[in-house]
Amino acid sequence: MRIVVCVKPVPPEPTLDDAGRLDRSGGAALTGVDESAVETALRVRDGVGGEVVVLAMVPPDAADALRPALAMGADRAVVVAGDALAGADLLATSSALAAALRGLGPDLVVLGAASGDGNGALLWAALGERLGLPVLSRAVEVTVADGRVRATRQTESGLHRAEAELPAVLALSGEVCVPRYPSFRDVIAAKKAVLETVTPAELGVPESELGAAGSRTRVLAAAPAPARGEAEIIEDDGDAHERVVDFLAQRRLL
């Protein structure tokens, strides 16, 4: 069984470049959501056998961000990288990753709930659509057996159980498990491991569908958030609740 975990390393201190896009020139790291997704995939592999492949679309100088996943126990790491991918939005990113996934032929695609930068929480749905696979989202518990994936989903109305036939796409609900702690020997081995690279040309996707050229969103403006105004601190002398109600009523918030 081949399990592919799609991760998105993000800069530790996000800043915007002159074009209003996230500046990715200063390195990147996996988030807790990504590490939880890797751990979930490893537990599935440990139960049913197979391999875990970590997949990411990142600039070449950020590829080392996948090594911690290898240290945790992932079998392979594949990086989709190239100048033609720069500036990709959700549509262009899903186009590139879907092409890479077709080449890998996964039985199960695992993603975290959302990336640590855009926080869009839609990539898993876009990949399911492009690959024509069923999607189980917002999963907090996962089991795989008899060619099916079963998940307990966290929804607004409570927990919901669902299942789908493999191959399928699985999206988790936040950090659903504690990632394992790699040994020193595993960390050293991960530093020496070869990272596989897929170029835009190898994806078999027209460049017009990749990167900024294939994106359908545009940044019109970007500016720092305005500074907060003065705040009123209410000391509770027994009438704090009344003063809070008056404050809200004056602003027609009640």
Order of alpha helices (4+ residues) and beta strands (2+ residues): beta-alpha-beta-alpha-beta-alpha-beta-alpha-beta-beta-beta-beta-alpha-beta-alpha-alpha
